[in-house]
Amino acid sequence: MDISREILRHFPASLFRIPGPFVLAVSGGRDSMLLLRLFTELRRENLIDSDPLVFHLNHGLRPEAERETELVRRAAREAGFSLREVRRNARIFSRRARLSLEEGGRRLRYRALSRICFSLPGSVAVTAHHADDFAESLLLHLTRGGGPGALNALPLFGNLAGLRVFRPLLCLDRARISELVREQRIDYLDDPSNEDSSFKRNRIRSSIVPLLKEEGLDAVRLWRNFHHEISPEAPGAGLRPPVRLFLDRRLFPGASAPELKAILDPILRALGIPPASHRMTEELQRRLKNAEENFRLRYETSALTLWSAESGPVWALSRASAYFRPARFYPGKTASSVRVCYGEREREYVLTEGEEIVSWSPGARVALSPKGGGTKKIKKIYQELRLPPPVRRHLPLIRSRGLIVRICASFWNDLKDLEFPAGNQGADG
C-alpha cells in the first residue's frame, strides 16, 4: 500500500491543505525517511499545494552524522524538494546551557526549525512522531509526577512557543512504520543513540513498553482515546495548558521548603511542568527566608521562570511559551500595516513613513516631549511597568528617527500601549 493512502485512511485529505509550505524535520532515521516519502507521494498526487522544504540538523555528535546528512540530501534531491541544512554542536550547547544531551539536542532542533518556519508565513513544521512516541512520552511524564495534562502530549496539531507542528504519523505505531519502510524499500540509517540505556526514554522503550504490549497495550488506540482534534483551524483547542500564571507575593516570605512545594506544585501542574524538586524548594527557601514583602525574585530552570518585581504578583512562566521568543511580523491588511504576533496575542499596526518595528536594545529611549524636553531610557519604563525579563527583551516597539514612539505593552497581561512623541534627541531626562 502507498504510504499516502495508509495515512489518508486515518486523516482527511483536507488536513494537508495549508497556505504556506510544510517544513519536514528529517533526521535520516526510519521514521523521518518514511515521513519524507509520504510527502513525496502527497505532492505527486497534488494533495498538497506546494513543494515542502526539508529541514535537517546535523548535531555533530556521532561519526554517522555525515552519512545521515548525505542520505537526507540525496532523498530531498530525488523528491525534488529544497533542503535547509543546519549544523550545530549539541554537546557544547548542552554543556553551556546546563542541559542533558538529549534535551540540548531537542532544544537546538526546535530552535532552528522555528527560525525557518517563522521566516515562511503560513508554514507548518512536520515531525515524524508516531503512536509509540506518545506512549513513551506519557510514561515519562508519569515518572516525573505529571498530571492529567500528560494525556494530551503529542497532539496531531500542536503549538510550541508559537511554532505550529503537525504530526501525521501518530496514526501508526513503530511496527507498522517498519513494515511500510520495508515494503517501500526506503533507505534509512539507525541512530545508535536510540540504544543508549543512559537515556530514560530508551530504557522505557526497550524494557517497559514491550511488557505493556504483551499485556495488550495498543499505542495507536491509546493516542486516539486522548486526542480527538482533526482540524488545523482548531489545533487542540482547550487542551493546551496556559503558559503563564501568577501567585500572591504574600505567600512566599518565610515559607518553608514543604510549604513552597505546596504553593508551587498546583501552578506547575497547570503549566504542564513537573512538580517542584527538593533542590528548587530548598534554594527558594534560602533566598526568601528573611525576605520582606517588597522582595525581588528571579529563579529559572530549563522549564520555568519565576519572577517578581518589588511589588505586584510573582509570575510563573513556562519557558516553552512564545514570550521567550522574538515577535513575528507578517504583512497587514494594507501596504502600510504590519501584523505582529507575540506571546499569546496578535495586533496590527499602521506605520507612518520612517517608522519600523523593533525590540529592545541597550540604550533605547523615548522622548518626553516633541520639543526637546529630554529622553528617558526604555529600561526605566520597563521597570515601572514591572515587566518580566523575557518580555522586556522581546516586546515589540515602534521606532522613528532613532527614538521609540510606541511601546506595544498590550501584548503583556492587562497593559495598554504607551505612545511617545517623535521629538528629537535632546538631553537625557
Secondary structure, 3 states (H helix, E strand, C coil): CCHHHHHHCCCCHHHHCCCCCEEEECCCCHHHHHHHHHHHHHHHCCCCCCCCEEEEEECCCCCCHHHHHHHHHHHHHHHCCEEEEEECCHHHHHHHHCCCHHHHHHHHHHHHHHHHHHCCCCCEEECCCCHHHHHHHHHHHHHCCCCHHHHHCCCCEEEECCEEEECHHHHCCHHHHHHHHHHHCCCCCCCHHHHCCCCHHHHHHHHHHHHHHHCCCCHHHHHHHCCCCCCCCCCCCCCCCCCEEEECHHHCCCCCHHHHHHHHHHHHHHCCCCCCCHHHHHHHHHHHCCCCCCCCEEEECCCEEEEECCCCCEEEEECCCHHHCCCEEEECCCCCEEEEEECCEEEEEECCCCEEEECCCCCCEEECCCCCCCEEEHHHHHHHHCCCHHHHHHCCEEEECCEEEEECHHHCCCCCCEECCCCCCCCEC
